[in-house]
Amino acid sequence: MSISGIQGHPLEVTVVGCTKLKDTEWISRQDPYVCLEYGSTKFRTRTCTDGDRNPTFQEKFVFTLIEGLRELHVAVWNSNTINLDAFIGSGRIQLQKVLSQGYDDSSWPLQTKTGRHAGEVRLIMHYANANRPTAYQATSASPYITPSAPPVSMYSTPPPATYPYTPPVSGAPYGPPTTAAPYASPASAYLSASQYSYPPPPPNPAAFPPPSGYPPPPYHPPTSVYPPPPYPPPPGGIPYGPPGHYPPPPYHPRPY
């Protein structure tokens, strides 16, 4: 996104603090401070005594923006009372986000002169004249126009009756209803109590004639001879019996 028209506008930069700084002291705790540089403008924070590796500053500075310059330089030093101040690390802060969105709260890495990691510095930047994106506005739709034609009914008109109703001729009285045959009382189908007698009279045998052939005639066996004659003896008059003499003669073994 191209950013233009920043010349002369103010940019607020707040140095919050540093974290995990490189330790340049051998015995005591180091006393860091931060230097900011933008174009020819330079600022320095106070010295955080005994801040060591995680100093806190919470100091705000205002820079005047220069057209075409989108970078801020930052450096962290350790203050010494006897010797020269010791360099801890430096870094470059990019301004594209704060110039486009108006706000940037980020931590930026620091490096030593040899390119090794030396900790981080946290900055909060404000730019009041940022090109903020306009709020989304939905295109209003054209108002609804009621159609000129009348709405069509969902139900069609029923067709005219093919056979119109013909009313009856006025003045013709309705004939009386046909008189139904009288209904016989069910009580007439039953005998009265005086017509019953107990015990009932014996039935008349003549009223119930026996069927033909009753009772059946007595049974007569056939005229054949009974019992049958004995079985005729075998021819020759020889009775039945075992062959030969019975009982057989005694057995006498022959001498050897």
C-alpha positions as CSV (number, residue, x, y, z in Angstrom):
1,M,0.0,0.0,0.0
2,S,1.5,3.3,-1.0
3,I,1.8,5.9,1.7
4,S,2.2,9.6,0.8
5,G,1.6,13.0,2.3
6,I,3.4,12.4,5.6
7,Q,5.8,15.3,5.4
8,G,5.8,17.4,8.6
9,H,3.3,15.2,10.4
10,P,4.1,14.1,14.0
11,L,4.9,10.5,14.9
12,E,4.7,9.6,18.6
13,V,7.1,6.9,19.8
14,T,7.0,5.4,23.3
15,V,10.0,3.4,24.5
16,V,8.4,0.8,26.9
17,G,11.5,-1.2,27.7
18,C,14.0,-4.0,26.8
19,T,14.0,-7.7,27.4
20,K,16.8,-10.3,27.5
21,L,19.6,-7.8,26.7
22,K,23.2,-9.0,26.2
23,D,25.1,-8.6,29.5
24,T,28.2,-6.4,29.1
25,E,29.1,-6.3,32.8
26,W,31.4,-8.9,34.5
27,I,30.8,-8.1,38.1
28,S,28.0,-5.5,38.7
29,R,24.6,-5.0,37.0
30,Q,24.5,-3.0,33.8
31,D,22.7,0.4,33.5
32,P,21.1,0.4,30.0
33,Y,19.6,3.4,28.1
34,V,18.0,3.7,24.6
35,C,18.9,6.0,21.7
36,L,16.4,6.8,18.8
37,E,17.4,8.4,15.6
38,Y,15.2,9.5,12.6
39,G,16.8,11.6,10.0
40,S,18.7,14.2,11.9
41,T,16.6,14.0,15.0
42,K,18.0,12.1,17.9
43,F,16.5,11.2,21.4
44,R,17.9,9.4,24.4
45,T,16.1,7.9,27.3
46,R,17.1,8.1,30.9
47,T,19.5,5.5,32.2
48,C,17.8,2.7,34.0
49,T,20.1,2.1,36.9
50,D,20.6,-1.6,37.7
51,G,18.1,-2.4,34.9
52,D,20.5,-5.1,33.8
53,R,19.0,-7.3,31.1
54,N,15.3,-6.2,31.4
55,P,15.2,-2.4,31.9
56,T,11.9,-0.4,31.9
57,F,11.7,3.2,30.5
58,Q,8.1,4.3,29.6
59,E,9.3,7.4,27.8
60,K,7.5,9.1,24.8
61,F,9.2,11.1,22.0
62,V,7.7,12.9,19.0
63,F,9.4,12.9,15.6
64,T,8.5,15.0,12.6
65,L,8.0,12.7,9.6
66,I,10.0,13.1,6.5
67,E,8.6,12.2,3.1
68,G,10.2,9.0,1.8
69,L,11.9,8.0,5.1
70,R,10.1,4.9,6.5
71,E,12.7,3.7,9.0
72,L,13.7,4.5,12.5
73,H,17.1,3.5,14.0
74,V,17.4,2.4,17.7
75,A,20.5,1.5,19.8
76,V,20.9,0.3,23.4
77,W,23.9,1.2,25.5
78,N,25.3,0.4,28.9
79,S,26.2,3.5,30.9
80,N,29.6,3.4,32.6
81,T,30.9,6.0,35.1
82,I,34.6,5.4,34.6
83,N,35.0,3.9,31.2
84,L,33.2,4.6,27.9
85,D,29.7,3.4,27.5
86,A,29.4,-0.2,26.2
87,F,27.4,-0.9,23.1
88,I,24.8,-3.6,23.7
89,G,22.9,-3.8,20.4
90,S,20.9,-2.0,17.7
91,G,18.1,-2.5,15.3
92,R,15.9,-0.9,12.5
93,I,12.3,-0.1,13.1
94,Q,10.0,-0.2,10.0
95,L,7.2,2.4,9.9
96,Q,4.9,1.0,7.2
97,K,2.4,-0.5,9.7
98,V,2.0,2.6,11.9
99,L,1.8,4.9,8.9
100,S,-0.9,2.8,7.3
101,Q,-2.9,1.7,10.4
102,G,-2.1,4.5,12.8
103,Y,-0.9,2.2,15.6
104,D,1.9,-0.3,16.2
105,D,2.9,-2.1,19.4
106,S,5.7,-4.5,18.7
107,S,9.0,-5.8,20.0
108,W,12.0,-5.4,17.6
109,P,15.1,-7.5,17.7
110,L,18.6,-6.1,18.5
111,Q,21.9,-7.3,17.1
112,T,25.5,-6.9,18.1
113,K,28.1,-5.5,15.7
114,T,28.9,-9.0,14.7
115,G,25.2,-9.8,13.9
116,R,24.5,-11.9,17.0
117,H,21.2,-11.6,18.9
118,A,21.4,-9.0,21.7
119,G,17.8,-8.9,23.0
120,E,14.6,-7.0,22.1
121,V,13.2,-3.5,22.5
122,R,9.5,-2.8,22.7
123,L,8.1,0.4,21.1
124,I,4.5,1.8,20.9
125,M,4.0,4.2,17.9
126,H,1.0,6.4,17.1
127,Y,0.3,8.3,13.9
128,A,-2.9,10.4,13.9
129,N,-3.0,11.1,10.2
130,A,-3.0,7.5,9.0
131,N,-5.0,6.5,5.9
132,R,-7.5,4.4,7.8
133,P,-9.7,2.2,5.6
134,T,-13.2,3.6,5.3
135,A,-15.9,1.6,6.9
136,Y,-17.7,-0.7,4.6
137,Q,-21.0,0.6,3.4
138,A,-23.4,-1.7,1.7
139,T,-24.8,-0.3,-1.5
140,S,-28.4,0.5,-0.8
141,A,-30.8,-1.4,-3.0
142,S,-33.4,0.3,-5.0
143,P,-36.8,0.5,-3.2
144,Y,-39.3,-2.2,-3.9
145,I,-41.8,-1.1,-6.5
146,T,-45.3,-2.6,-6.2
147,P,-46.3,-4.0,-9.6
148,S,-49.1,-2.1,-11.3
149,A,-50.9,-5.3,-12.3
150,P,-53.2,-6.7,-9.6
151,P,-52.0,-9.8,-8.0
152,V,-53.3,-13.0,-9.4
153,S,-55.5,-15.0,-7.1
154,M,-54.1,-18.3,-6.1
155,Y,-57.5,-19.9,-6.6
156,S,-59.3,-19.8,-9.9
157,T,-63.0,-18.7,-10.1
158,P,-65.2,-21.8,-10.2
159,P,-67.0,-22.4,-13.5
160,P,-70.8,-21.6,-13.7
161,A,-73.1,-24.5,-12.8
162,T,-74.2,-26.5,-15.9
163,Y,-77.5,-27.5,-14.4
164,P,-79.0,-24.6,-12.4
165,Y,-81.2,-25.4,-9.5
166,T,-84.9,-25.3,-10.3
167,P,-87.1,-24.5,-7.2
168,P,-90.3,-26.6,-6.8
169,V,-93.6,-25.2,-8.0
170,S,-95.0,-22.9,-5.3
171,G,-98.3,-23.9,-3.8
172,A,-98.1,-27.6,-4.4
173,P,-98.5,-29.1,-0.9
174,Y,-96.5,-32.1,0.1
175,G,-98.6,-35.3,0.2
176,P,-99.0,-37.0,3.5
177,P,-96.6,-39.8,4.1
178,T,-97.7,-43.4,3.4
179,T,-99.0,-45.1,6.4
180,A,-96.9,-48.1,7.2
181,A,-98.4,-51.5,8.2
182,P,-99.0,-51.8,11.9
183,Y,-96.3,-53.6,13.7
184,A,-97.5,-56.7,15.5
185,S,-96.7,-56.8,19.2
186,P,-94.1,-59.3,20.0
187,A,-96.1,-60.4,23.0
188,S,-98.7,-62.0,20.8
189,A,-96.2,-64.5,19.6
190,Y,-95.8,-66.0,23.1
191,L,-98.3,-68.0,25.1
192,S,-99.8,-66.6,28.3
193,A,-99.1,-68.1,31.7
194,S,-102.6,-69.7,31.8
195,Q,-101.8,-71.7,28.6
196,Y,-98.9,-73.5,30.3
197,S,-99.3,-76.7,32.3
198,Y,-96.8,-78.5,34.4
199,P,-95.9,-81.3,34.0
200,P,-96.7,-81.4,30.3
201,P,-99.0,-84.1,29.1
202,P,-97.4,-87.3,27.6
203,P,-97.0,-87.2,23.9
204,N,-99.5,-88.9,21.7
205,P,-98.0,-92.0,20.1
206,A,-100.2,-91.5,17.1
207,A,-98.7,-88.2,16.5
208,F,-95.3,-89.7,16.1
209,P,-95.6,-92.9,14.0
210,P,-92.5,-95.1,14.1
211,P,-90.5,-95.4,10.9
212,S,-91.2,-98.3,8.6
213,G,-89.5,-101.6,9.6
214,Y,-89.2,-100.8,13.2
215,P,-88.7,-102.8,15.3
216,P,-86.5,-105.0,13.1
217,P,-87.5,-108.6,12.6
218,P,-85.8,-111.3,14.6
219,Y,-82.5,-112.7,13.3
220,H,-82.6,-116.3,11.9
221,P,-79.2,-117.9,11.2
222,P,-78.7,-119.7,7.9
223,T,-79.9,-123.3,7.6
224,S,-76.4,-124.7,7.0
225,V,-75.3,-127.5,9.3
226,Y,-73.5,-126.2,12.4
227,P,-71.2,-127.3,13.7
228,P,-69.5,-128.7,10.6
229,P,-68.7,-132.4,10.4
230,P,-65.3,-133.6,11.4
231,Y,-62.6,-133.5,8.8
232,P,-62.7,-136.8,6.8
233,P,-60.0,-139.3,7.7
234,P,-57.3,-139.9,5.2
235,P,-57.8,-142.6,2.5
236,G,-57.4,-146.1,3.7
237,G,-58.7,-145.5,7.1
238,I,-55.2,-144.9,8.5
239,P,-55.3,-142.5,11.3
240,Y,-52.9,-139.6,11.5
241,G,-49.7,-140.4,13.4
242,P,-46.0,-140.6,13.0
243,P,-44.6,-143.0,10.4
244,G,-43.4,-146.5,11.6
245,H,-44.0,-147.9,15.0
246,Y,-44.5,-145.7,17.9
247,P,-42.9,-145.9,20.4
248,P,-39.8,-147.2,18.6
249,P,-38.2,-150.4,19.9
250,P,-35.3,-150.1,22.3
251,Y,-31.9,-149.7,20.8
252,H,-29.4,-152.5,21.2
253,P,-25.8,-151.7,20.1
254,R,-24.1,-154.3,18.1
255,P,-21.0,-156.0,19.5
256,Y,-17.6,-155.4,17.9
